[in-house]
Amino acid sequence: MSKPVVAIVYHSGYGHTKVVAEAVLAGIKESDAVEGALISVDEVDANWEVLDGAAAIIFGAPIYMGNLSAGFQGFAEKSSKRWMELKWKDKLAAGFVNSGSQNGDKLQGLHAMFNLSQQHGMLWVGLGLHPGNNNSKGSVDDLNRLGGFGGAFAQSNVDEGPDMVPPAADRKTAQHLGRRVADAAVRWTKGA
Ligand SMILES: Cc1cc2nc3c(=O)[nH]c(=O)nc-3n(C[C@H](O)[C@H](O)[C@H](O)COP(=O)(O)O)c2cc1C
């Protein structure tokens, strides 16, 4: 029997969110029981069938002007063809967002991804981690240093390139999300 596919579909204007997407993929690949697929919104037209066949889809985007980037929103609107037939109903969904500011209205973007998942009848998987860096012994190197619950948050200094940021803590948090969704996909598809 073929392994369940856990797909990531992401937009990245300048490469920072792509780094986060690759960290999510590394987490998916920790599991031998699933296949990972990394799809940029720029190549989504050649990959709708991969998404249709996936057990889980993880959404990823940068925050532009306080919300999901137009590049990601374009994908979301194109996915309405799937919505017509509720083709993605009962797939797992999850999300990650990356922005220049520590806050930067990331939650707004993550909630927009959640809304997209619910329009499609998908089941949302959160991060499943306590917040890091929230007490006197904490540090910016903590896993989940930005304290997200519904998904993985990353922050990339606006004057540094994707070879420098987001920092390792955010990449590890993204990796955790990938592993968590992979494990959830195995449980969710058991016997299906
Ligand atoms: C048009 C535009 C709007 C942005 N708006 C925000 C914002 O609202 N909040 C924020 O924290 N960062 C904002 N940023 C910074 C990006 O979120 C940040 O640089 C991010 O790392 C870009 O990811 P990318 O390289 O994958 O496109 C904005 C950047 C651009 C280009």
PDBQT file of the ligand as one rigid body, heavy atoms in Angstrom, charges set to zero:
ROOT
HETATM    1  C1  LIG A 201       4.811  43.949   0.873  1.00  0.00    +0.000 C 
HETATM    2  C2  LIG A 201       5.325  43.521   2.200  1.00  0.00    +0.000 A 
HETATM    3  C3  LIG A 201       4.544  43.688   3.331  1.00  0.00    +0.000 A 
HETATM    4  C4  LIG A 201       4.992  43.265   4.573  1.00  0.00    +0.000 A 
HETATM    5  N1  LIG A 201       4.169  43.402   5.654  1.00  0.00    +0.000 NA
HETATM    6  C5  LIG A 201       4.576  42.917   6.869  1.00  0.00    +0.000 A 
HETATM    7  C6  LIG A 201       3.705  42.963   7.990  1.00  0.00    +0.000 A 
HETATM    8  O1  LIG A 201       2.551  43.368   7.903  1.00  0.00    +0.000 OA
HETATM    9  N2  LIG A 201       4.179  42.519   9.167  1.00  0.00    +0.000 N 
HETATM   10  C7  LIG A 201       5.463  42.056   9.313  1.00  0.00    +0.000 A 
HETATM   11  O2  LIG A 201       5.844  41.710  10.397  1.00  0.00    +0.000 OA
HETATM   12  N3  LIG A 201       6.299  41.952   8.238  1.00  0.00    +0.000 NA
HETATM   13  C8  LIG A 201       5.878  42.363   7.039  1.00  0.00    +0.000 A 
HETATM   14  N4  LIG A 201       6.705  42.244   5.943  1.00  0.00    +0.000 N 
HETATM   15  C9  LIG A 201       7.994  41.561   6.098  1.00  0.00    +0.000 C 
HETATM   16  C10 LIG A 201       7.923  40.094   5.634  1.00  0.00    +0.000 C 
HETATM   17  O3  LIG A 201       6.893  39.390   6.318  1.00  0.00    +0.000 OA
HETATM   18  C11 LIG A 201       9.253  39.400   5.893  1.00  0.00    +0.000 C 
HETATM   19  O4  LIG A 201      10.281  40.096   5.232  1.00  0.00    +0.000 OA
HETATM   20  C12 LIG A 201       9.242  37.948   5.467  1.00  0.00    +0.000 C 
HETATM   21  O5  LIG A 201      10.410  37.312   5.927  1.00  0.00    +0.000 OA
HETATM   22  C13 LIG A 201       9.171  37.799   3.958  1.00  0.00    +0.000 C 
HETATM   23  O6  LIG A 201       9.120  36.441   3.623  1.00  0.00    +0.000 OA
HETATM   24  P1  LIG A 201       9.491  35.931   2.165  1.00  0.00    +0.000 P 
HETATM   25  O7  LIG A 201      10.948  36.205   1.952  1.00  0.00    +0.000 OA
HETATM   26  O8  LIG A 201       9.193  34.471   2.188  1.00  0.00    +0.000 OA
HETATM   27  O9  LIG A 201       8.605  36.688   1.203  1.00  0.00    +0.000 OA
HETATM   28  C14 LIG A 201       6.277  42.680   4.698  1.00  0.00    +0.000 A 
HETATM   29  C15 LIG A 201       7.066  42.506   3.553  1.00  0.00    +0.000 A 
HETATM   30  C16 LIG A 201       6.601  42.903   2.325  1.00  0.00    +0.000 A 
HETATM   31  C17 LIG A 201       7.468  42.697   1.100  1.00  0.00    +0.000 C 
ENDROOT
TORSDOF 0
